Amino acid sequence: MQATSAPPATKPAPVATPTILRRVTVMLYEALLLFSVEMLAIAFYMLVTLNSQHPVAKEGMKAWLFLVTAAYFMWSWINTGNTLAMKTWRIKVVKLGHHKLPFGTAALRFLLAWGWFLPALLVCWAFGLHGKGQIAIALLVGVAAWAMTALFDKDRQFLHDRLAGTRLIALPKVKR
């Protein structure tokens, strides 16, 4: 009687990290798609509130848009691991040891991703910057600074991914 031997161990396929330029390009594409989602959300909110101009309704719209944005990203990351823009550019967000991104991880990643914009917006608020050019420059500096966090990471991941325990991976081209 022969003993059965275990199949030879295989090395896991190396996982490629998308380039910083590719990930920033996805963000620009994502901004266009998100703009459409936000416009539909605003139309719905205005319909429900009968376009109320009351200060509470105006603040409510900000909260509504935050929730819609969170739902858009978190549902995409949890459901498939990528948004439409990420899918187009063959990028997926993963957490090691998980088949799908857990809800808590997706929520944490969403909140930490505000690091791209929140510091710049706080600077604008603190220094009373209101001009479109001033805000644009502050945002550009903030986005560039956050993008540079990947240069200091051994796996070239952005700071919010490192802190959330997630990573972006490049998916292979689909052969047709």
Buried (B, 14 or more C-beta within 10 A) or exposed (E): EEEEEEEEEEEEEEBEBBEBEBBBBBBEBBEEBBEEBBEEBBEEBEEEBEEBEEEEBEEBBEEBBEEBBBEBBBEBBBEBBBBBBBBEBBBBBBBEEEEBBBEEBBBBBBBBBEBBBBBBBEBBEEEEBEEEEBBEBBBEEBBEBBBEBBEEBEEBBBBBBBBBBBBBBBBEEEEE
